[in-house]
Amino acid sequence: MTNKTLEYNGFQGSVELDTQTFEMHGKILHINDLVTYEADNPKELYAQFIEAVDDYLDTCRELGVEPEKPYSGSFNVRIGIQLHKELAKFSARHDVSINEAVKDAINCHINGKHNEVHHHHYPESEYSSDVITVKPASLPKPRLVVVK
């Protein structure tokens, strides 16, 4: 995985390379104002990004305006009628709001924080290891184990 963004003080910035001039440039992401920076190499680009963020915050203070927050914590997602219906049913079954179910699903996808369900299935034939031998007649039933 490559990282094509810079991060500083709660802001993200883009990283672009002009393949004709070999100059690097970027802009502060997720705000309506256009704040750009440029440099000749990645370390200098990061330093220019930090300077751009600090300058943006200083300018907002001087003008007496609140700097835009990069994220509000709220966004709209179009998921289609059928998935919306399934989500509503899932939420009702689990006694959570749709918002909470979506938030948990995103957290699971982004941070890997979810319940894992392990199914143990054994073949019909004999199972053998260094420690134990199990004959088909004595195979246990598959177990369901939930790991949090």
C-alpha positions in Angstrom: 0.0 0.0 0.0 1.3 3.5 -0.8 0.6 6.6 1.1 -0.3 9.5 -1.1 -1.3 11.9 1.6 0.4 14.0 4.2 -1.0 14.5 7.8 -0.4 17.3 10.3 -2.5 18.9 13.0 -5.7 17.1 12.0 -5.4 18.1 8.3 -4.5 16.0 5.3 -2.7 17.1 2.2 -2.3 15.7 -1.3 1.0 14.6 -2.9 1.2 15.1 -6.6 4.2 14.7 -9.0 4.5 16.6 -12.3 6.3 14.1 -14.5 7.3 16.8 -17.0 9.0 19.2 -14.5 9.6 16.7 -11.7 8.2 19.2 -9.3 6.0 18.1 -6.4 2.9 19.9 -5.3 -0.3 19.4 -3.3 -3.2 21.0 -1.5 -4.9 20.8 1.8 -7.7 18.3 1.4 -11.3 18.3 2.7 -11.7 22.1 3.1 -13.4 24.5 0.7 -10.5 27.0 0.7 -7.7 26.4 -1.8 -4.4 26.2 0.0 -1.5 24.8 -2.0 2.2 24.0 -1.6 5.1 22.8 -3.7 8.6 21.5 -3.4 11.4 19.6 -5.2 11.5 16.5 -3.0 9.2 14.7 -0.5 10.8 16.0 2.7 10.6 19.5 1.5 7.0 19.0 0.4 6.1 17.8 3.9 7.7 20.9 5.4 5.8 23.1 2.9 2.6 21.3 3.8 3.1 22.0 7.5 3.9 25.6 6.7 0.7 25.8 4.6 -1.5 24.4 7.4 0.0 26.8 10.0 -0.4 29.7 7.6 -4.0 28.8 6.9 -4.7 28.7 10.7 -2.9 32.0 11.3 -4.8 33.7 8.4 -8.1 32.5 9.8 -7.2 33.9 13.2 -6.2 37.2 11.7 -9.4 37.4 9.7 -11.5 36.4 12.8 -13.0 33.4 11.1 -13.2 29.8 12.2 -10.9 27.6 10.1 -12.8 24.8 8.3 -12.7 21.5 10.1 -11.6 18.8 7.6 -14.3 16.5 8.8 -17.7 17.0 10.3 -18.4 13.4 11.3 -21.4 13.3 9.0 -21.8 12.3 5.4 -24.4 10.9 3.0 -24.1 7.5 1.4 -26.3 6.1 -1.4 -26.6 2.3 -0.9 -29.6 1.4 -2.9 -33.1 0.3 -1.8 -32.4 -3.4 -1.2 -29.3 -2.8 0.9 -31.1 -0.1 2.8 -34.0 -2.5 3.6 -31.5 -5.2 4.7 -29.7 -2.7 6.9 -33.0 -1.6 8.5 -33.9 -5.2 9.3 -30.4 -5.9 10.6 -30.5 -2.9 12.8 -33.9 -3.8 14.2 -32.8 -7.4 14.9 -29.8 -6.2 16.8 -31.6 -3.3 18.5 -29.3 -0.6 17.2 -29.9 2.4 15.1 -29.0 2.3 11.4 -26.4 4.9 12.1 -24.8 2.7 14.8 -24.8 -0.3 12.5 -23.1 1.6 9.7 -20.6 3.1 12.1 -19.7 -0.4 13.4 -19.4 -1.8 9.8 -17.1 1.1 8.8 -15.0 0.7 11.9 -14.7 -3.0 11.2 -13.6 -2.4 7.6 -11.2 0.4 8.4 -9.8 -0.8 11.8 -10.4 -4.5 11.7 -12.5 -4.3 14.9 -15.2 -6.9 14.6 -16.4 -10.2 15.9 -14.8 -13.2 14.1 -16.8 -16.4 13.8 -14.7 -19.6 13.5 -16.3 -22.7 12.2 -14.5 -26.0 12.8 -15.3 -28.7 10.4 -13.8 -32.1 10.4 -13.5 -34.4 7.4 -15.4 -37.7 7.3 -12.1 -39.6 7.2 -9.7 -40.2 10.0 -7.9 -37.1 11.5 -4.4 -37.6 12.8 -1.7 -35.3 14.4 1.3 -35.8 16.5 -0.8 -35.5 19.6 -4.2 -37.1 18.8 -5.8 -39.5 16.4 -9.6 -39.3 15.8 -11.6 -42.0 14.1 -14.7 -41.0 12.1 -17.1 -42.6 14.5 -15.8 -40.4 17.4 -15.7 -37.1 15.5 -17.2 -34.3 17.5 -19.9 -32.1 16.0 -18.6 -28.8 14.5 -18.3 -26.1 17.1 -19.1 -22.4 16.7 -16.7 -20.1 18.5 -17.1 -16.3 18.6 -13.9 -14.4 19.2 -14.2 -10.7 20.2 
